[in-house]
Amino acid sequence: DFFSALAHDTRLRCLMLLVQHGELCVCELTYAIDAAQPHVSRHLAQLRELELVSDRREGLWIHYRIHPGLPDWARAVLEATAEGVGSQRPFVTDEQTLSAMPNRPGAPRCA
């Protein structure tokens, strides 16, 4: 199940951003990977069901992070993957897009 989760582009891109940033709002993930919110939310729900990510609600926003109970071996795979793909497209583009996002959470409105 773990490796199947990594096999989908949307899930992998979201996981790589979460590894790099610790916690991100759904709006940040949708902005970074340029995907529709329902599409991203569906894949995040699958990752949550597999206990690869956990979430927390803050007002209107839902924030995701790598599940704190993830086994060490799984966390090591995610970190090694992030290191390996960090300079490749689309991952480098995702990072650049996220860093340029206006109105990130914490501002009055999320983009």
C-alpha positions as CSV (number, residue, x, y, z in Angstrom):
1,D,0.0,0.0,0.0
2,F,2.8,2.4,0.9
3,F,4.6,2.1,-2.5
4,S,1.3,2.1,-4.4
5,A,0.5,5.5,-2.7
6,L,3.8,6.8,-4.0
7,A,3.1,5.6,-7.5
8,H,0.5,8.3,-8.3
9,D,1.9,11.7,-9.4
10,T,-0.5,13.8,-7.3
11,R,0.1,11.9,-4.1
12,L,3.9,11.8,-4.6
13,R,4.0,15.6,-5.3
14,C,2.0,16.3,-2.2
15,L,4.1,14.1,-0.1
16,M,7.3,15.6,-1.3
17,L,6.0,19.1,-0.5
18,L,5.0,17.9,3.0
19,V,8.4,16.4,3.6
20,Q,10.0,19.7,2.7
21,H,7.6,22.0,4.5
22,G,6.3,20.0,7.5
23,E,2.7,21.2,7.2
24,L,0.7,22.7,4.4
25,C,-2.8,23.8,3.8
26,V,-4.8,22.1,1.0
27,C,-4.9,25.5,-0.7
28,E,-1.1,25.6,-0.7
29,L,-0.9,22.1,-2.2
30,T,-3.5,22.8,-4.9
31,Y,-1.7,26.0,-5.8
32,A,1.8,24.4,-5.9
33,I,0.9,21.5,-8.1
34,D,-1.7,23.4,-10.1
35,A,-4.5,20.9,-9.6
36,A,-8.2,21.3,-8.7
37,Q,-9.0,21.2,-5.0
38,P,-11.4,18.2,-5.2
39,H,-8.7,16.2,-7.0
40,V,-6.0,17.0,-4.4
41,S,-8.4,16.4,-1.5
42,R,-9.3,13.0,-2.8
43,H,-5.7,12.0,-3.0
44,L,-5.0,13.4,0.5
45,A,-7.9,11.4,1.8
46,Q,-6.3,8.3,0.4
47,L,-3.0,9.2,2.1
48,R,-4.8,9.8,5.3
49,E,-6.6,6.4,5.2
50,L,-3.2,4.8,4.7
51,E,-2.0,6.8,7.7
52,L,0.8,8.4,5.6
53,V,-0.5,11.9,6.5
54,S,-2.5,13.4,9.3
55,D,-4.6,16.5,9.2
56,R,-5.9,19.3,11.4
57,R,-8.6,21.8,10.9
58,E,-8.1,25.5,11.5
59,G,-11.2,27.5,10.7
60,L,-11.9,27.0,7.0
61,W,-8.5,25.4,6.3
62,I,-7.3,21.9,6.6
63,H,-3.6,21.4,7.1
64,Y,-1.8,18.2,6.3
65,R,1.6,16.8,7.5
66,I,3.4,13.5,7.3
67,H,1.8,11.3,9.9
68,P,3.8,11.5,13.2
69,G,3.4,7.7,13.7
70,L,4.8,6.8,10.4
71,P,7.4,4.0,10.8
72,D,11.0,5.1,10.6
73,W,11.7,3.0,7.5
74,A,8.7,4.7,5.7
75,R,9.9,8.2,6.8
76,A,13.4,7.4,5.5
77,V,12.0,6.4,2.1
78,L,10.1,9.6,1.9
79,E,13.1,11.7,2.9
80,A,15.4,9.9,0.5
81,T,12.9,10.3,-2.3
82,A,12.5,14.0,-1.6
83,E,16.3,14.4,-1.7
84,G,16.5,12.4,-4.9
85,V,13.8,14.2,-6.8
86,G,14.1,17.7,-5.3
87,S,16.0,19.2,-8.2
88,Q,13.9,17.5,-10.9
89,R,10.7,18.6,-12.6
90,P,7.9,18.8,-11.5
91,F,9.1,18.9,-7.9
92,V,11.4,21.9,-8.3
93,T,8.6,23.7,-10.1
94,D,6.2,22.8,-7.3
95,E,8.6,24.4,-4.8
96,Q,9.1,27.5,-6.8
97,T,5.3,27.9,-7.4
98,L,4.6,27.5,-3.7
99,S,7.2,30.0,-2.7
100,A,5.6,32.6,-5.0
101,M,2.0,31.9,-3.7
102,P,0.2,35.1,-2.6
103,N,-2.1,35.1,0.4
104,R,-0.7,31.9,2.0
105,P,-2.5,30.7,5.2
106,G,-2.1,33.0,8.1
107,A,-3.2,35.9,5.8
108,P,-6.8,37.0,5.9
109,R,-7.7,34.8,3.0
110,C,-6.2,31.7,1.4
111,A,-5.7,31.9,-2.4
